[in-house]
Amino acid sequence: MGWVLNGAEGWGGNAVVNGRRNSRRMQQLRAEFFAEGKRLDADPATRPASVCWLCGQRIDYDAEPGTTNESHELDHFFPVSTNPELQEDPAGFRHAHRLCNAKRGNRAPRPGLGRIVSAWW
């Protein structure tokens, strides 16, 4: 049996809110993902892998994650609200601006969105 608080049911420190589980594992995965984004952004050779997957623009990795519209936020390729079993799957993590992630909401990704395309020029 779990506990219920403001409509969120969970067990111990693993509260479930809107289909999201805030586990220690998810907190660790998020911290590692943020560190990876910052590392990728620091090197011009890997920077393209650290831009916002929704708009393609550079993310402000100097700002605390999720604090400004341009700051880094972990976005899930498949929304957690519709695919809760994929929440802790790093293969679905995408670097995004806070504002871009909020605008996308829980809509499914558009076909082809987020794929790296080879330079043709």
DSSP file (Angstrom, degrees, kcal/mol; ACC not computed):
  #  RESIDUE AA STRUCTURE BP1 BP2  ACC     N-H-->O    O-->H-N    N-H-->O    O-->H-N    TCO  KAPPA ALPHA  PHI   PSI    X-CA   Y-CA   Z-CA
    1    1 A M              0   0    0      0, 0.0     2,-0.1     0, 0.0     0, 0.0   0.000 360.0 360.0 360.0 134.6    0.0    0.0    0.0
    2    2 A G        -     0   0    0      9,-0.1     2,-0.3     1,-0.1     9,-0.2  -0.251 360.0-103.8-100.2-169.4    1.3    3.5   -0.9
    3    3 A W  E     -A   10   0A   0      7,-2.4     7,-1.8    -2,-0.1     2,-0.4  -0.828  22.3-141.3-117.2 159.1    0.5    6.9    0.3
    4    4 A V  E     +A    9   0A   0     -2,-0.3     2,-0.4     5,-0.2     5,-0.2  -0.984  22.0 168.5-125.7 130.3   -1.6    9.6   -1.4
    5    5 A L  E >  S-A    8   0A   0      3,-2.1     3,-2.2    -2,-0.4    -2,-0.0  -0.953  75.1 -20.1-142.0 118.3   -0.8   13.3   -1.3
    6    6 A N  T 3  S-     0   0    0     -2,-0.4     3,-0.1     1,-0.3    -1,-0.0   0.867 128.0 -50.6  50.8  41.2   -2.6   15.9   -3.5
    7    7 A G  T 3  S+     0   0    0      1,-0.2     2,-0.6    10,-0.1    -1,-0.3   0.477 113.3 120.3  80.5   1.1   -3.6   13.1   -5.9
    8    8 A A  E <   -A    5   0A   0     -3,-2.2    -3,-2.1     9,-0.1     2,-0.4  -0.883  45.3-163.4-103.0 124.1    0.0   11.7   -6.2
    9    9 A E  E     +AB   4  16A   0      7,-0.6     7,-0.9    -2,-0.6     2,-0.3  -0.846  25.6 130.6-106.5 142.3    0.4    8.1   -5.1
   10   10 A G  E     -AB   3  15A   0     -7,-1.8    -7,-2.4    -2,-0.4     2,-0.4  -0.938  48.4-107.6-166.4-172.8    3.7    6.6   -4.3
   11   11 A W  E >  S- B   0  14A   0      3,-0.6     3,-1.8    -2,-0.3     2,-0.1  -0.989  75.6 -39.5-136.5 124.4    5.8    4.6   -1.8
   12   12 A G  T 3  S-     0   0    0     -2,-0.4    -9,-0.1     1,-0.3     3,-0.1  -0.411 126.4 -15.6  61.6-128.2    8.5    6.1    0.3
   13   13 A G  T 3  S+     0   0    0      1,-0.2     2,-0.7    -2,-0.1    -1,-0.3   0.230 115.5  93.7 -92.8  13.0   10.5    8.7   -1.7
   14   14 A N  E <   -B   11   0A   0     -3,-1.8    -3,-0.6     9,-0.1     9,-0.2  -0.494  58.2-179.9-105.1  62.7    9.2    7.6   -5.1
   15   15 A A  E     -B   10   0A   0     -2,-0.7     7,-1.9     7,-0.4     2,-0.6  -0.318  19.2-143.6 -63.4 143.8    6.2    9.9   -5.5
   16   16 A V  E     +BC   9  21A   0     -7,-0.9    -7,-0.6     5,-0.2     2,-0.4  -0.956  25.2 170.5-112.1 116.7    4.2    9.5   -8.7
   17   17 A V  E >  S- C   0  20A   0      3,-2.2     3,-2.4    -2,-0.6    -9,-0.1  -0.994  70.6 -15.1-129.3 124.8    2.9   12.7  -10.2
   18   18 A N  T 3  S-     0   0    0     -2,-0.4    -1,-0.1     1,-0.3     3,-0.1   0.861 129.5 -52.7  51.7  40.0    1.3   12.9  -13.6
   19   19 A G  T 3  S+     0   0    0      1,-0.3     2,-0.4    63,-0.1    -1,-0.3   0.381 113.4 123.0  80.2  -4.8    2.7    9.5  -14.5
   20   20 A R  E <   -C   17   0A   0     -3,-2.4    -3,-2.2     2,-0.0     2,-0.6  -0.726  50.3-152.1 -95.2 139.9    6.3   10.5  -13.5
   21   21 A R  E     -C   16   0A   0     -2,-0.4     2,-1.3    -5,-0.2    -5,-0.2  -0.949   2.4-156.0-110.9 120.6    8.3    8.7  -10.8
   22   22 A N        +     0   0    0     -7,-1.9    -7,-0.4    -2,-0.6     2,-0.1  -0.584  35.2 160.1 -96.3  71.8   10.8   10.9   -9.0
   23   23 A S     >  -     0   0    0     -2,-1.3     4,-2.2    -9,-0.2     5,-0.2  -0.407  56.1-111.1 -89.4 166.6   13.1    8.1   -8.0
   24   24 A R  H  > S+     0   0    0      1,-0.2     4,-2.3     2,-0.2     5,-0.2   0.880 120.7  55.8 -62.0 -37.0   16.7    8.3   -6.9
   25   25 A R  H  > S+     0   0    0      2,-0.2     4,-2.7     1,-0.2    -1,-0.2   0.921 107.3  47.7 -61.3 -44.0   17.6    6.5  -10.1
   26   26 A M  H  > S+     0   0    0      1,-0.2     4,-2.6     2,-0.2    -1,-0.2   0.892 110.4  52.3 -66.2 -38.5   15.8    9.1  -12.2
   27   27 A Q  H  X S+     0   0    0     -4,-2.2     4,-2.1     2,-0.2    -1,-0.2   0.908 112.0  46.3 -62.5 -40.9   17.6   11.9  -10.2
   28   28 A Q  H  X S+     0   0    0     -4,-2.3     4,-2.4     2,-0.2    -2,-0.2   0.918 112.4  49.6 -67.0 -44.4   20.9   10.3  -11.0
   29   29 A L  H  X S+     0   0    0     -4,-2.7     4,-2.4     1,-0.2    -2,-0.2   0.902 111.2  50.1 -60.9 -41.2   20.1    9.8  -14.7
   30   30 A R  H  X S+     0   0    0     -4,-2.6     4,-2.5     2,-0.2    -1,-0.2   0.918 110.6  49.1 -64.1 -44.1   19.0   13.4  -14.9
   31   31 A A  H  X S+     0   0    0     -4,-2.1     4,-2.2     1,-0.2    -2,-0.2   0.913 112.8  47.5 -62.4 -43.0   22.3   14.6  -13.3
   32   32 A E  H  X S+     0   0    0     -4,-2.4     4,-2.3     2,-0.2    -1,-0.2   0.895 111.8  50.7 -64.4 -40.1   24.4   12.5  -15.6
   33   33 A F  H  X S+     0   0    0     -4,-2.4     4,-2.3     2,-0.2    -2,-0.2   0.906 110.2  49.0 -65.7 -42.4   22.4   13.7  -18.7
   34   34 A F  H  X S+     0   0    0     -4,-2.5     4,-2.2     2,-0.2    -2,-0.2   0.922 111.7  49.5 -62.6 -43.8   22.9   17.4  -17.7
   35   35 A A  H  X S+     0   0    0     -4,-2.2     4,-2.3     1,-0.2    -2,-0.2   0.893 109.9  51.9 -62.3 -39.6   26.6   16.8  -17.2
   36   36 A E  H  X S+     0   0    0     -4,-2.3     4,-2.8     2,-0.2     5,-0.2   0.924 108.8  50.1 -62.3 -44.9   26.8   15.1  -20.6
   37   37 A G  H  X S+     0   0    0     -4,-2.3     4,-2.4     1,-0.2    -2,-0.2   0.912 111.2  48.2 -60.2 -43.7   25.1   18.0  -22.3
   38   38 A K  H  X S+     0   0    0     -4,-2.2     4,-1.5     2,-0.2    -1,-0.2   0.899 112.8  48.9 -64.2 -41.0   27.4   20.5  -20.7
   39   39 A R  H  X S+     0   0    0     -4,-2.3     4,-0.7     2,-0.2    -2,-0.2   0.920 112.3  47.7 -64.6 -45.1   30.4   18.4  -21.7
   40   40 A L  H >< S+     0   0    0     -4,-2.8     3,-0.7     1,-0.2     6,-0.3   0.888 111.0  51.7 -63.1 -39.7   29.2   18.1  -25.3
   41   41 A D  H 3< S+     0   0    0     -4,-2.4    -1,-0.2     1,-0.2    -2,-0.2   0.811 101.0  62.3 -67.8 -30.3   28.5   21.8  -25.5
   42   42 A A  H 3< S+     0   0    0     -4,-1.5    -1,-0.2    -5,-0.2    -2,-0.2   0.749  97.0  64.2 -69.4 -24.0   32.0   22.7  -24.3
   43   43 A D  S XX S-     0   0    0     -4,-0.7     4,-1.4    -3,-0.7     3,-1.3  -0.898  73.1-150.0-106.0 117.4   33.7   21.0  -27.3
   44   44 A P  T 34 S+     0   0    0      0, 0.0    -1,-0.1     0, 0.0    -2,-0.0   0.792  97.4  59.6 -54.7 -28.6   32.9   22.6  -30.8
   45   45 A A  T 34 S+     0   0    0      1,-0.2    -4,-0.1     2,-0.1    -5,-0.1   0.821 116.9  29.9 -70.7 -30.3   33.3   19.2  -32.4
   46   46 A T  T X4 S+     0   0    0     -3,-1.3     3,-1.9    -6,-0.3     4,-0.3   0.452  90.2 102.4-106.7  -2.5   30.5   17.6  -30.3
   47   47 A R  G >X S+     0   0    0     -4,-1.4     3,-2.5     1,-0.3     4,-0.5   0.830  70.0  66.4 -53.6 -38.5   28.4   20.8  -29.8
   48   48 A P  G >4 S+     0   0    0      0, 0.0     3,-0.6     0, 0.0    -1,-0.3   0.791  97.3  56.6 -56.6 -24.9   25.8   19.7  -32.5
   49   49 A A  G <4 S+     0   0    0     -3,-1.9    46,-0.2     1,-0.2    -2,-0.2   0.540 105.1  53.0 -80.6  -6.2   24.8   16.8  -30.2
   50   50 A S  G <4 S+     0   0    0     -3,-2.5     9,-0.3    -4,-0.3    -1,-0.2   0.428  83.5 105.4-109.5  -0.4   24.0   19.2  -27.3
   51   51 A V  S << S-     0   0    0     -3,-0.6    44,-0.3    -4,-0.5     2,-0.2  -0.296  88.1 -76.7 -77.2 166.0   21.6   21.7  -29.0
   52   52 A C     >  -     0   0    0      5,-2.7     4,-2.3     1,-0.2    44,-0.3  -0.444  35.9-148.3 -62.4 124.2   17.9   21.7  -28.4
   53   53 A W  T  4 S+     0   0    0     42,-2.7    61,-0.3    -2,-0.2    -1,-0.2   0.665  93.9  51.8 -70.9 -14.8   16.4   18.8  -30.3
   54   54 A L  T  4 S+     0   0    0     41,-0.3    -1,-0.2     3,-0.1    42,-0.1   0.858 128.4  12.5 -90.2 -39.6   13.1   20.8  -30.8
   55   55 A C  T  4 S-     0   0    0      2,-0.2    -2,-0.2     0, 0.0     3,-0.1   0.586  90.3-128.3-115.0 -14.3   14.5   24.1  -32.3
   56   56 A G     <  +     0   0    0     -4,-2.3     2,-0.2     1,-0.3    -3,-0.1   0.523  64.4 129.0  80.1   5.4   18.1   23.2  -33.1
   57   57 A Q        -     0   0    0      1,-0.1    -5,-2.7    -5,-0.1    -1,-0.3  -0.561  67.0 -89.3 -94.5 159.5   19.5   26.3  -31.2
   58   58 A R        -     0   0    0     -7,-0.2     2,-0.3    -2,-0.2    -7,-0.1  -0.355  39.4-131.9 -67.2 143.5   22.2   26.3  -28.6
   59   59 A I        -     0   0    0     -9,-0.3     2,-1.3    -2,-0.1    12,-0.2  -0.722  17.4-117.3 -96.7 145.0   21.2   25.7  -24.9
   60   60 A D  B >   +d   71   0B   0     10,-2.5     3,-0.7    -2,-0.3    12,-0.6  -0.693  36.2 174.3 -83.3  92.9   22.4   28.0  -22.1
   61   61 A Y  T 3  S+     0   0    0     -2,-1.3    -1,-0.2     1,-0.2   -23,-0.1   0.563  71.3  68.5 -78.5  -8.7   24.3   25.4  -20.0
   62   62 A D  T 3  S+     0   0    0     -3,-0.1    -1,-0.2     2,-0.1     2,-0.2   0.765  86.7  80.2 -79.2 -25.7   25.6   28.1  -17.7
   63   63 A A  S <  S-     0   0    0     -3,-0.7     9,-0.4     1,-0.1     3,-0.1  -0.517 100.1 -95.8 -77.1 148.1   22.1   28.6  -16.3
   64   64 A E    >   -     0   0    0     -2,-0.2     3,-1.7     1,-0.1     4,-0.4  -0.410  57.3 -88.6 -59.6 138.0   20.8   26.2  -13.7
   65   65 A P  T 3  S+     0   0    0      0, 0.0     8,-0.2     0, 0.0    -1,-0.1  -0.214 108.6   6.6 -53.3 133.8   18.7   23.5  -15.4
   66   66 A G  T 3  S+     0   0    0      6,-1.4     7,-0.1     2,-0.2    -2,-0.1   0.643 100.1 105.5  72.7  16.5   15.1   24.5  -15.8
   67   67 A T  S <  S+     0   0    0     -3,-1.7     2,-0.3     5,-0.1    -1,-0.1   0.731  79.1  26.4-102.6 -24.5   15.5   28.1  -14.4
   68   68 A T  S >  S-     0   0    0     -4,-0.4     3,-1.1    -8,-0.1    30,-0.4  -0.864  85.1-104.9-130.9 166.6   15.2   30.2  -17.6
   69   69 A N  T 3  S+     0   0    0     -2,-0.3    30,-1.9     1,-0.2    31,-0.4   0.812 122.9  43.9 -60.6 -29.7   13.5   29.7  -21.0
   70   70 A E  T 3  S+     0   0    0     27,-0.2   -10,-2.5    28,-0.2    -1,-0.2   0.463  93.1 108.0 -95.0  -3.2   16.9   29.0  -22.6
   71   71 A S  B <  S-d   60   0B   0     -3,-1.1    27,-1.5   -12,-0.2     2,-0.2  -0.220  78.3 -85.5 -75.8 167.6   18.2   26.7  -19.8
   72   72 A H  E     +E   97   0C   0    -12,-0.6    -6,-1.4    -9,-0.4     2,-0.3  -0.444  45.7 173.4 -76.1 139.4   18.7   23.0  -20.2
   73   73 A E  E     -E   96   0C   0     23,-2.1    23,-1.5    -8,-0.2     2,-0.6  -0.993  33.7-118.8-143.6 141.9   15.9   20.6  -19.5
   74   74 A L  E     -E   95   0C   0     -2,-0.3     2,-0.4    21,-0.2    21,-0.2  -0.696  34.1-170.5 -78.8 122.8   15.6   16.8  -20.0
   75   75 A D  E     -E   94   0C   0     19,-2.8    19,-2.7    -2,-0.6     2,-0.5  -0.891  17.2-133.5-112.5 147.1   12.9   16.1  -22.5
   76   76 A H  E     -E   93   0C   0     -2,-0.4    17,-0.2    17,-0.2     4,-0.1  -0.876   7.4-142.0-100.4 129.5   11.6   12.6  -23.2
   77   77 A F  S    S+     0   0    0     15,-3.3    -1,-0.2    -2,-0.5    16,-0.1   0.930 100.7  39.1 -53.6 -48.6   11.2   11.6  -26.9
   78   78 A F  S    S-     0   0    0     14,-0.1    -1,-0.2    30,-0.1     5,-0.1  -0.930 108.7-109.0-102.3 121.7    8.1    9.7  -26.0
   79   79 A P    >>  -     0   0    0      0, 0.0     4,-1.7     0, 0.0     3,-0.9  -0.154  15.6-136.5 -53.4 137.3    6.1   11.7  -23.3
   80   80 A V  T 34 S+     0   0    0      1,-0.2     7,-0.1     2,-0.2     6,-0.1   0.827 101.8  65.3 -64.1 -32.2    6.1   10.1  -19.9
   81   81 A S  T 34 S+     0   0    0      1,-0.2    -1,-0.2     2,-0.2    25,-0.0   0.807 115.6  28.4 -63.1 -27.8    2.4   10.8  -19.5
   82   82 A T  T <4 S+     0   0    0     -3,-0.9    -1,-0.2     1,-0.2    -2,-0.2   0.591 134.1  32.7-106.4 -14.5    1.7    8.4  -22.4
   83   83 A N    ><  +     0   0    0     -4,-1.7     3,-2.2    -5,-0.1     4,-0.2  -0.462  62.8 160.8-137.9  63.0    4.7    6.0  -21.9
   84   84 A P  G >  S+     0   0    0      0, 0.0     3,-1.4     0, 0.0     4,-0.3   0.769  71.9  67.2 -60.6 -25.3    5.6    5.9  -18.2
   85   85 A E  G 3  S+     0   0    0      1,-0.3     3,-0.2     2,-0.1    -5,-0.1   0.672  99.1  52.8 -68.7 -15.0    7.5    2.7  -18.7
   86   86 A L  G X  S+     0   0    0     -3,-2.2     3,-1.8     1,-0.2    -1,-0.3   0.364  76.0 103.4 -99.6   3.7   10.1    4.7  -20.7
   87   87 A Q  T <  S+     0   0    0     -3,-1.4    -1,-0.2     1,-0.3    -2,-0.1   0.877  87.6  38.1 -56.6 -41.5   10.8    7.4  -18.1
   88   88 A E  T 3  S+     0   0    0     -4,-0.3    -1,-0.3    -3,-0.2    -2,-0.1   0.137  87.3 112.9 -99.1  20.3   14.1    6.0  -17.0
   89   89 A D    X   -     0   0    0     -3,-1.8     3,-2.3     1,-0.2     4,-0.3  -0.819  52.6-160.7 -94.6 103.9   15.3    4.9  -20.5
   90   90 A P  G >  S+     0   0    0      0, 0.0     3,-1.4     0, 0.0    -1,-0.2   0.733  85.6  72.7 -57.8 -22.6   18.3    7.1  -21.4
   91   91 A A  G 3  S+     0   0    0      1,-0.3    -5,-0.0    -3,-0.1    -3,-0.0   0.749  98.6  48.7 -63.4 -21.6   17.8    6.2  -25.1
   92   92 A G  G <  S+     0   0    0     -3,-2.3   -15,-3.3    -6,-0.2    -1,-0.3   0.445  85.8 112.5 -97.2  -0.8   14.7    8.5  -25.0
   93   93 A F  E <   -E   76   0C   0     -3,-1.4     2,-0.3    -4,-0.3   -17,-0.2  -0.504  43.3-176.3 -75.3 139.3   16.3   11.5  -23.3
   94   94 A R  E     -E   75   0C   0    -19,-2.7   -19,-2.8    -2,-0.2     2,-0.3  -0.994  28.0-119.1-135.3 143.4   16.7   14.6  -25.4
   95   95 A H  E     +E   74   0C   0     -2,-0.3   -42,-2.7   -44,-0.3     2,-0.3  -0.653  46.8 163.3 -77.3 133.4   18.4   17.9  -24.7
   96   96 A A  E     -E   73   0C   0    -23,-1.5   -23,-2.1    -2,-0.3     2,-0.2  -0.985  42.0-105.7-148.9 157.0   15.9   20.8  -24.8
   97   97 A H  E  >  -E   72   0C   0     -2,-0.3     4,-2.4   -25,-0.2     5,-0.2  -0.547  36.4-120.2 -73.7 151.1   15.3   24.4  -23.8
   98   98 A R  H  > S+     0   0    0    -27,-1.5     4,-2.2   -30,-0.4   -29,-0.2   0.925 114.3  47.2 -57.9 -45.6   12.9   24.7  -21.0
   99   99 A L  H  > S+     0   0    0    -30,-1.9     4,-2.6     2,-0.2     5,-0.2   0.914 111.3  49.6 -65.8 -43.7   10.5   26.8  -23.1
  100  100 A C  H  > S+     0   0    0    -31,-0.4     4,-2.1     1,-0.2    -1,-0.2   0.910 111.8  49.0 -61.9 -42.1   10.7   24.4  -26.1
  101  101 A N  H  X S+     0   0    0     -4,-2.4     4,-1.8     1,-0.2    -1,-0.2   0.906 112.0  48.8 -63.3 -42.5    9.9   21.5  -23.8
  102  102 A A  H  < S+     0   0    0     -4,-2.2    -2,-0.2    -5,-0.2    -1,-0.2   0.904 110.8  50.2 -65.4 -41.4    7.0   23.3  -22.2
  103  103 A K  H  < S+     0   0    0     -4,-2.6    -1,-0.2     1,-0.2    -2,-0.2   0.875 109.5  51.3 -65.2 -37.1    5.5   24.3  -25.6
  104  104 A R  H >< S+     0   0    0     -4,-2.1     3,-1.5    -5,-0.2    -1,-0.2   0.875  85.6 171.9 -67.7 -36.8    5.8   20.7  -26.9
  105  105 A G  T 3<  -     0   0    0     -4,-1.8    -1,-0.2     1,-0.2    -2,-0.1  -0.360  63.3 -32.5  63.8-139.0    3.9   19.5  -23.8
  106  106 A N  T 3  S+     0   0    0     -4,-0.1    -1,-0.2   -27,-0.1     2,-0.1   0.108  97.4 130.3-105.0  22.2    3.0   15.8  -23.9
  107  107 A R    <   -     0   0    0     -3,-1.5     3,-0.1     1,-0.1    -3,-0.0  -0.443  65.7-103.9 -72.5 149.5    2.4   15.7  -27.7
  108  108 A A        -     0   0    0      1,-0.1   -30,-0.1    -2,-0.1    -1,-0.1  -0.366  46.0 -93.4 -67.5 152.0    4.1   12.9  -29.6
  109  109 A P        -     0   0    0      0, 0.0    -1,-0.1     0, 0.0     3,-0.1  -0.340  39.6-110.0 -66.9 148.7    7.2   13.8  -31.6
  110  110 A R    >   -     0   0    0      1,-0.1     3,-2.0    -3,-0.1     2,-0.0  -0.496  48.3 -86.5 -72.2 148.7    6.7   14.8  -35.2
  111  111 A P  T 3  S+     0   0    0      0, 0.0    -1,-0.1     0, 0.0     3,-0.1  -0.336 115.2  13.7 -57.4 134.0    8.2   12.2  -37.6
  112  112 A G  T >  S+     0   0    0      1,-0.3     3,-1.5    -3,-0.1     2,-0.2   0.274  90.4 140.6  85.3 -11.3   11.9   12.9  -38.3
  113  113 A L  T <   +     0   0    0     -3,-2.0    -1,-0.3     1,-0.2     3,-0.1  -0.470  68.9  15.6 -69.8 130.3   12.2   15.3  -35.3
  114  114 A G  T 3  S+     0   0    0    -61,-0.3     2,-0.3     1,-0.3    -1,-0.2   0.397  89.1 131.4  91.5  -2.9   15.4   14.9  -33.5
  115  115 A R    <   -     0   0    0     -3,-1.5     2,-0.5   -62,-0.1    -1,-0.3  -0.652  59.5-123.7 -82.2 140.0   17.3   12.9  -36.1
  116  116 A I        -     0   0    0     -2,-0.3     2,-0.4    -3,-0.1    -1,-0.0  -0.724  27.2-155.6 -81.5 126.1   20.8   14.1  -36.9
  117  117 A V        -     0   0    0     -2,-0.5     3,-0.1     1,-0.0     2,-0.0  -0.878  18.6-114.1-106.7 134.5   21.0   14.7  -40.7
  118  118 A S        -     0   0    0     -2,-0.4     2,-0.2     1,-0.1    -1,-0.0  -0.339  35.6-103.0 -64.7 145.0   24.3   14.6  -42.5
  119  119 A A        -     0   0    0      1,-0.1    -1,-0.1     2,-0.1     0, 0.0  -0.514  34.0-172.6 -66.4 132.2   25.6   17.8  -44.0
  120  120 A W              0   0    0     -2,-0.2    -1,-0.1     1,-0.1    -2,-0.1   0.505 360.0 360.0-105.5  -7.4   25.0   17.7  -47.7
  121  121 A W              0   0    0      0, 0.0    -1,-0.1     0, 0.0    -2,-0.1   0.482 360.0 360.0 -91.5 360.0   26.8   20.9  -48.6
